[in-house]
Amino acid sequence: MNLNRFKELLVKEASNGRYVFSFFYYPSFIEKLKMTVPFKDREYNERTHEWTISKDFFERAVNVAQRYFDKITIEIETPEGTALIDVSSGREIVQRDLFKCSPNDLHDKEQKKNRENKTEPQHNSLFSLTPHRR
């Protein structure tokens, strides 16, 4: 069993600007989440064991989660594909046409574009989250 999975949080964008938090049972984080997000802005799904947080408290909940989880990934659907944001590094990856090319092809295409434009790689984050330092 991979024990590191216990310290990972996956956040997915849901409907109506809400976000679903998926993680292994973590009592101390759940307690802090309940103190941070008002009852009307959070919902627990007993079937899936996931928490849904309103967009108004999303950033605050992620900032709190940085104190508890080693890895936090936010998954958002964009017109280009699924964007995965690694909160600790601020790195954003967009998965496009998953079965038409490999990740290396995307990387090579981005490198070529940067060379042609003589620019540094851009790291446009969708969120203004600051990594939590331990």
N, CA and C atoms as a LAMMPS dump frame, in Angstrom:
ITEM: TIMESTEP
0
ITEM: NUMBER OF ATOMS
402
ITEM: BOX BOUNDS ff ff ff
-5.0000000000000000e+02 5.0000000000000000e+02
-5.0000000000000000e+02 5.0000000000000000e+02
-5.0000000000000000e+02 5.0000000000000000e+02
ITEM: ATOMS id mol type element x y z
1 1 1 N 0.845 -1.187 0
2 1 2 C 0 0 0
3 1 3 C 0.883 1.24 0
4 2 1 N 0.544 2.191 -0.838
5 2 2 C 1.294 3.436 -0.943
6 2 3 C 0.818 4.401 0.144
7 3 1 N 1.606 4.565 1.194
8 3 2 C 1.214 5.423 2.306
9 3 3 C 1.207 6.898 1.931
10 4 1 N 1.942 7.279 0.873
11 4 2 C 1.936 8.678 0.444
12 4 3 C 0.561 9.112 -0.045
13 5 1 N -0.263 8.175 -0.49
14 5 2 C -1.607 8.508 -0.968
15 5 3 C -2.436 9.128 0.157
16 6 1 N -2.094 8.834 1.406
17 6 2 C -2.84 9.395 2.527
18 6 3 C -2.591 10.889 2.682
19 7 1 N -1.549 11.382 2.067
20 7 2 C -1.204 12.797 2.196
21 7 3 C -1.477 13.561 0.898
22 8 1 N -2.358 13.012 0.041
23 8 2 C -2.688 13.659 -1.222
24 8 3 C -4.137 14.118 -1.223
25 9 1 N -4.355 15.279 -1.808
26 9 2 C -5.689 15.835 -1.954
27 9 3 C -5.919 16.119 -3.437
28 10 1 N -7.037 15.637 -3.967
29 10 2 C -7.438 15.932 -5.337
30 10 3 C -8.682 16.8 -5.27
31 11 1 N -8.638 17.943 -5.943
32 11 2 C -9.774 18.867 -5.986
33 11 3 C -10.243 18.944 -7.426
34 12 1 N -11.533 18.662 -7.631
35 12 2 C -12.104 18.721 -8.98
36 12 3 C -13.17 19.8 -9.036
37 13 1 N -13.169 20.525 -10.149
38 13 2 C -14.196 21.529 -10.369
39 13 3 C -15.518 20.808 -10.643
40 14 1 N -16.558 21.211 -9.931
41 14 2 C -17.886 20.616 -10.101
42 14 3 C -18.817 21.665 -10.707
43 15 1 N -20.085 21.377 -10.715
44 15 2 C -21.051 22.31 -11.288
45 15 3 C -21.284 23.507 -10.364
46 16 1 N -21.777 24.57 -10.939
47 16 2 C -22.141 25.79 -10.203
48 16 3 C -20.982 26.391 -9.413
49 17 1 N -19.767 26.263 -9.929
50 17 2 C -18.63 26.877 -9.257
51 17 3 C -18.271 26.246 -7.928
52 18 1 N -18.646 25.011 -7.743
53 18 2 C -18.309 24.293 -6.512
54 18 3 C -17.124 23.373 -6.803
55 19 1 N -16.458 22.939 -5.742
56 19 2 C -15.269 22.109 -5.895
57 19 3 C -15.377 20.893 -4.983
58 20 1 N -15.013 19.734 -5.525
59 20 2 C -15.09 18.479 -4.783
60 20 3 C -13.689 18.12 -4.287
61 21 1 N -13.562 17.92 -2.98
62 21 2 C -12.303 17.552 -2.343
63 21 3 C -12.32 16.046 -2.072
64 22 1 N -11.344 15.327 -2.643
65 22 2 C -11.236 13.878 -2.454
66 22 3 C -9.916 13.564 -1.745
67 23 1 N -10.001 12.814 -0.661
68 23 2 C -8.802 12.449 0.097
69 23 3 C -9.144 11.301 1.036
70 24 1 N -8.099 10.576 1.467
71 24 2 C -8.297 9.535 2.464
72 24 3 C -8.693 10.189 3.79
73 25 1 N -9.431 9.47 4.584
74 25 2 C -9.929 9.97 5.872
75 25 3 C -8.797 10.615 6.666
76 26 1 N -9.005 11.863 7.038
77 26 2 C -7.983 12.651 7.728
78 26 3 C -8.706 13.511 8.763
79 27 1 N -8.947 12.963 9.977
80 27 2 C -9.775 13.633 10.99
81 27 3 C -9.349 15.055 11.332
82 28 1 N -8.049 15.299 11.482
83 28 2 C -7.619 16.648 11.877
84 28 3 C -7.888 17.662 10.767
85 29 1 N -7.725 17.257 9.503
86 29 2 C -8.036 18.174 8.4
87 29 3 C -9.544 18.41 8.315
88 30 1 N -10.334 17.375 8.483
89 30 2 C -11.795 17.518 8.427
90 30 3 C -12.271 18.488 9.507
91 31 1 N -11.705 18.375 10.687
92 31 2 C -12.063 19.287 11.778
93 31 3 C -11.734 20.735 11.404
94 32 1 N -10.544 20.955 10.844
95 32 2 C -10.131 22.311 10.442
96 32 3 C -10.979 22.811 9.277
97 33 1 N -11.336 21.924 8.356
98 33 2 C -12.191 22.296 7.227
99 33 3 C -13.552 22.775 7.721
100 34 1 N -14.1 22.075 8.7
101 34 2 C -15.395 22.464 9.271
102 34 3 C -15.316 23.808 9.991
103 35 1 N -14.159 24.107 10.582
104 35 2 C -13.99 25.397 11.254
105 35 3 C -13.783 26.525 10.246
106 36 1 N -13.257 26.204 9.084
107 36 2 C -12.931 27.204 8.072
108 36 3 C -14.102 27.517 7.146
109 37 1 N -14.847 26.478 6.776
110 37 2 C -15.932 26.627 5.799
111 37 3 C -17.276 26.488 6.513
112 38 1 N -18.121 27.508 6.458
113 38 2 C -19.432 27.431 7.119
114 38 3 C -20.272 26.272 6.584
115 39 1 N -21.169 25.79 7.401
116 39 2 C -22.016 24.644 7.076
117 39 3 C -22.718 24.814 5.733
118 40 1 N -23.257 25.995 5.466
119 40 2 C -24.006 26.227 4.225
120 40 3 C -23.11 26.218 2.981
121 41 1 N -21.805 26.323 3.161
122 41 2 C -20.863 26.358 2.044
123 41 3 C -20.076 25.062 1.876
124 42 1 N -20.461 24.02 2.597
125 42 2 C -19.8 22.716 2.463
126 42 3 C -20.84 21.613 2.545
127 43 1 N -20.524 20.504 1.908
128 43 2 C -21.434 19.359 1.915
129 43 3 C -20.601 18.078 1.86
130 44 1 N -20.988 17.098 2.664
131 44 2 C -20.285 15.818 2.681
132 44 3 C -21.155 14.771 2
133 45 1 N -20.566 14.02 1.082
134 45 2 C -21.269 12.944 0.388
135 45 3 C -20.889 11.629 1.063
136 46 1 N -21.82 11.037 1.784
137 46 2 C -21.533 9.804 2.521
138 46 3 C -21.235 8.623 1.597
139 47 1 N -21.786 8.638 0.397
140 47 2 C -21.566 7.53 -0.535
141 47 3 C -20.146 7.559 -1.108
142 48 1 N -19.692 8.752 -1.532
143 48 2 C -18.362 8.868 -2.148
144 48 3 C -17.277 9.285 -1.158
145 49 1 N -17.698 9.718 0.032
146 49 2 C -16.762 10.207 1.069
147 49 3 C -15.978 11.418 0.586
148 50 1 N -16.641 12.305 -0.146
149 50 2 C -16.017 13.515 -0.657
150 50 3 C -16.719 14.745 -0.086
151 51 1 N -15.975 15.832 -0.019
152 51 2 C -16.512 17.105 0.466
153 51 3 C -16.668 18.042 -0.725
154 52 1 N -17.791 18.742 -0.795
155 52 2 C -18.01 19.756 -1.821
156 52 3 C -17.989 21.112 -1.131
157 53 1 N -17.183 22.018 -1.681
158 53 2 C -16.969 23.341 -1.092
159 53 3 C -17.431 24.395 -2.097
160 54 1 N -18.098 25.432 -1.595
161 54 2 C -18.561 26.514 -2.477
162 54 3 C -17.369 27.305 -3
163 55 1 N -17.584 27.983 -4.128
164 55 2 C -16.505 28.779 -4.72
165 55 3 C -16.063 29.916 -3.804
166 56 1 N -16.968 30.385 -2.937
167 56 2 C -16.616 31.482 -2.024
168 56 3 C -15.551 31.078 -1.008
169 57 1 N -15.482 29.795 -0.667
170 57 2 C -14.526 29.323 0.343
171 57 3 C -13.486 28.373 -0.235
172 58 1 N -13.497 28.221 -1.537
173 58 2 C -12.569 27.296 -2.193
174 58 3 C -11.104 27.635 -1.901
175 59 1 N -10.708 28.872 -2.186
176 59 2 C -9.303 29.251 -2.008
177 59 3 C -8.885 29.14 -0.544
178 60 1 N -9.749 29.542 0.357
179 60 2 C -9.443 29.448 1.789
180 60 3 C -9.261 27.98 2.204
181 61 1 N -10.134 27.098 1.69
182 61 2 C -10.032 25.668 2.021
183 61 3 C -8.74 25.06 1.478
184 62 1 N -8.345 25.457 0.27
185 62 2 C -7.09 24.947 -0.299
186 62 3 C -5.899 25.461 0.506
187 63 1 N -5.932 26.717 0.903
188 63 2 C -4.839 27.258 1.717
189 63 3 C -4.703 26.507 3.038
190 64 1 N -5.821 26.166 3.665
191 64 2 C -5.787 25.375 4.903
192 64 3 C -5.232 23.983 4.606
193 65 1 N -5.65 23.397 3.501
194 65 2 C -5.215 22.044 3.14
195 65 3 C -3.709 21.955 2.954
196 66 1 N -3.081 23.053 2.558
197 66 2 C -1.626 23.044 2.36
198 66 3 C -0.869 22.719 3.648
199 67 1 N -1.486 22.955 4.781
200 67 2 C -0.849 22.628 6.065
201 67 3 C -0.941 21.141 6.378
202 68 1 N -1.818 20.428 5.694
203 68 2 C -2.084 19.03 6.019
204 68 3 C -1.621 18.036 4.953
205 69 1 N -1.601 18.447 3.693
206 69 2 C -1.317 17.515 2.607
207 69 3 C 0.024 17.819 1.952
208 70 1 N 0.737 16.744 1.588
209 70 2 C 2.01 16.892 0.895
210 70 3 C 1.803 17.274 -0.563
211 71 1 N 0.697 16.792 -1.141
212 71 2 C 0.432 17.054 -2.552
213 71 3 C -1.031 17.428 -2.734
214 72 1 N -1.263 18.55 -3.42
215 72 2 C -2.622 18.993 -3.734
216 72 3 C -2.674 19.246 -5.235
217 73 1 N -3.612 18.572 -5.896
218 73 2 C -3.799 18.738 -7.333
219 73 3 C -5.215 19.234 -7.581
220 74 1 N -5.328 20.271 -8.391
221 74 2 C -6.638 20.813 -8.75
222 74 3 C -6.881 20.494 -10.219
223 75 1 N -8.029 19.887 -10.492
224 75 2 C -8.392 19.479 -11.85
225 75 3 C -9.555 20.346 -12.331
226 76 1 N -9.332 21.041 -13.456
227 76 2 C -10.337 21.955 -13.993
228 76 3 C -10.483 21.705 -15.49
229 77 1 N -11.712 21.69 -15.97
230 77 2 C -11.964 21.545 -17.398
231 77 3 C -11.82 22.901 -18.075
232 78 1 N -11.033 22.951 -19.148
233 78 2 C -10.843 24.17 -19.932
234 78 3 C -11.214 23.86 -21.378
235 79 1 N -11.337 24.868 -22.224
236 79 2 C -11.631 24.594 -23.636
237 79 3 C -10.545 23.742 -24.304
238 80 1 N -9.307 23.83 -23.818
239 80 2 C -8.199 23.065 -24.39
240 80 3 C -8.134 21.631 -23.879
241 81 1 N -8.786 21.351 -22.772
242 81 2 C -8.731 20.02 -22.162
243 81 3 C -8.772 20.135 -20.656
244 82 1 N -8.272 19.124 -19.987
245 82 2 C -8.265 19.107 -18.529
246 82 3 C -6.991 19.741 -18.017
247 83 1 N -7.132 20.775 -17.211
248 83 2 C -5.973 21.437 -16.607
249 83 3 C -5.749 20.842 -15.233
250 84 1 N -4.518 20.442 -14.963
251 84 2 C -4.115 19.938 -13.657
252 84 3 C -3.138 20.933 -13.067
253 85 1 N -3.468 21.459 -11.902
254 85 2 C -2.605 22.431 -11.248
255 85 3 C -2.027 21.806 -9.987
256 86 1 N -0.715 21.769 -9.896
257 86 2 C -0.03 21.297 -8.696
258 86 3 C 0.134 22.515 -7.797
259 87 1 N -0.603 22.553 -6.703
260 87 2 C -0.63 23.739 -5.839
261 87 3 C 0.736 24.016 -5.231
262 88 1 N 1.481 22.994 -4.844
263 88 2 C 2.763 23.233 -4.172
264 88 3 C 3.78 23.887 -5.087
265 89 1 N 3.762 23.56 -6.379
266 89 2 C 4.729 24.157 -7.303
267 89 3 C 4.127 25.278 -8.133
268 90 1 N 2.793 25.334 -8.189
269 90 2 C 2.134 26.323 -9.038
270 90 3 C 2.152 25.933 -10.499
271 91 1 N 2.637 24.739 -10.79
272 91 2 C 2.758 24.272 -12.165
273 91 3 C 1.4 23.85 -12.706
274 92 1 N 1.145 24.238 -13.942
275 92 2 C -0.118 23.924 -14.593
276 92 3 C 0.149 23.067 -15.826
277 93 1 N -0.6 21.981 -15.965
278 93 2 C -0.472 21.1 -17.11
279 93 3 C -1.857 20.984 -17.732
280 94 1 N -1.947 21.165 -19.033
281 94 2 C -3.222 20.971 -19.717
282 94 3 C -3.106 19.718 -20.557
283 95 1 N -3.998 18.773 -20.329
284 95 2 C -4 17.54 -21.098
285 95 3 C -4.903 17.731 -22.304
286 96 1 N -4.303 17.722 -23.488
287 96 2 C -5.057 17.91 -24.726
288 96 3 C -4.987 16.637 -25.548
289 97 1 N -6.068 16.301 -26.205
290 97 2 C -6.082 15.185 -27.148
291 97 3 C -5.271 14.007 -26.618
292 98 1 N -5.689 13.467 -25.505
293 98 2 C -4.897 12.471 -24.788
294 98 3 C -4.473 11.28 -25.636
295 99 1 N -5.258 10.904 -26.616
296 99 2 C -4.929 9.712 -27.383
297 99 3 C -4.334 10.032 -28.752
298 100 1 N -4.123 11.306 -29.051
299 100 2 C -3.576 11.69 -30.344
300 100 3 C -2.071 11.944 -30.293
301 101 1 N -1.525 12.214 -29.121
302 101 2 C -0.097 12.468 -29.011
303 101 3 C 0.367 12.136 -27.596
304 102 1 N 1.662 12.034 -27.439
305 102 2 C 2.223 11.714 -26.13
306 102 3 C 2.552 12.996 -25.382
307 103 1 N 2.745 12.914 -24.051
308 103 2 C 3.154 14.102 -23.294
309 103 3 C 4.456 14.703 -23.815
310 104 1 N 5.373 13.843 -24.314
311 104 2 C 6.631 14.347 -24.863
312 104 3 C 6.385 15.198 -26.099
313 105 1 N 5.401 14.804 -26.927
314 105 2 C 5.066 15.602 -28.105
315 105 3 C 4.611 16.994 -27.694
316 106 1 N 3.781 17.076 -26.649
317 106 2 C 3.31 18.37 -26.167
318 106 3 C 4.476 19.207 -25.653
319 107 1 N 5.38 18.56 -24.904
320 107 2 C 6.542 19.26 -24.363
321 107 3 C 7.419 19.78 -25.503
322 108 1 N 7.686 18.922 -26.512
323 108 2 C 8.51 19.322 -27.645
324 108 3 C 7.878 20.484 -28.407
325 109 1 N 6.561 20.429 -28.588
326 109 2 C 5.85 21.497 -29.288
327 109 3 C 5.984 22.814 -28.514
328 110 1 N 5.846 22.752 -27.18
329 110 2 C 5.977 23.951 -26.345
330 110 3 C 7.404 24.505 -26.407
331 111 1 N 8.403 23.622 -26.361
332 111 2 C 9.796 24.052 -26.44
333 111 3 C 10.077 24.739 -27.777
334 112 1 N 9.565 24.163 -28.877
335 112 2 C 9.756 24.738 -30.2
336 112 3 C 9.109 26.117 -30.277
337 113 1 N 7.905 26.237 -29.747
338 113 2 C 7.192 27.517 -29.737
339 113 3 C 7.992 28.56 -28.958
340 114 1 N 8.539 28.166 -27.8
341 114 2 C 9.334 29.091 -26.991
342 114 3 C 10.602 29.536 -27.719
343 115 1 N 11.25 28.605 -28.423
344 115 2 C 12.458 28.955 -29.172
345 115 3 C 12.135 29.932 -30.3
346 116 1 N 11.024 29.682 -31.001
347 116 2 C 10.622 30.56 -32.096
348 116 3 C 10.287 31.956 -31.594
349 117 1 N 9.635 32.026 -30.46
350 117 2 C 9.249 33.307 -29.886
351 117 3 C 10.328 33.899 -28.986
352 118 1 N 11.374 33.106 -28.734
353 118 2 C 12.471 33.502 -27.844
354 118 3 C 11.942 33.973 -26.494
355 119 1 N 11.049 33.182 -25.948
356 119 2 C 10.463 33.52 -24.648
357 119 3 C 10.72 32.386 -23.685
358 120 1 N 10.627 32.715 -22.427
359 120 2 C 10.715 31.717 -21.375
360 120 3 C 9.357 31.029 -21.246
361 121 1 N 9.335 29.772 -20.786
362 121 2 C 8.053 29.101 -20.579
363 121 3 C 7.178 29.883 -19.621
364 122 1 N 5.914 29.96 -19.937
365 122 2 C 4.963 30.68 -19.105
366 122 3 C 4.292 29.718 -18.133
367 123 1 N 4.136 30.132 -16.905
368 123 2 C 3.424 29.344 -15.903
369 123 3 C 2.234 30.174 -15.448
370 124 1 N 1.191 30.129 -16.243
371 124 2 C -0.012 30.894 -15.922
372 124 3 C -0.875 30.081 -14.987
373 125 1 N -0.946 30.493 -13.762
374 125 2 C -1.765 29.786 -12.79
375 125 3 C -3.151 30.39 -12.764
376 126 1 N -4.141 29.528 -12.601
377 126 2 C -5.512 29.981 -12.518
378 126 3 C -5.829 30.527 -11.135
379 127 1 N -4.928 30.303 -10.176
380 127 2 C -5.197 30.699 -8.802
381 127 3 C -4.001 31.445 -8.234
382 128 1 N -4.256 32.293 -7.27
383 128 2 C -3.184 33.048 -6.621
384 128 3 C -2.858 32.418 -5.277
385 129 1 N -2.597 31.107 -5.297
386 129 2 C -2.318 30.395 -4.056
387 129 3 C -0.826 30.436 -3.779
388 130 1 N -0.471 30.625 -2.547
389 130 2 C 0.921 30.657 -2.135
390 130 3 C 1.262 29.338 -1.48
391 131 1 N 2.329 28.66 -1.958
392 131 2 C 2.702 27.393 -1.33
393 131 3 C 2.998 27.575 0.16
394 132 1 N 2.55 26.631 0.948
395 132 2 C 2.785 26.653 2.385
396 132 3 C 4.157 26.062 2.656
397 133 1 N 4.963 26.771 3.381
398 133 2 C 6.311 26.286 3.734
399 133 3 C 6.255 25.597 5.086
400 134 1 N 6.881 24.461 5.16
401 134 2 C 6.942 23.718 6.406
402 134 3 C 8.178 24.072 7.164
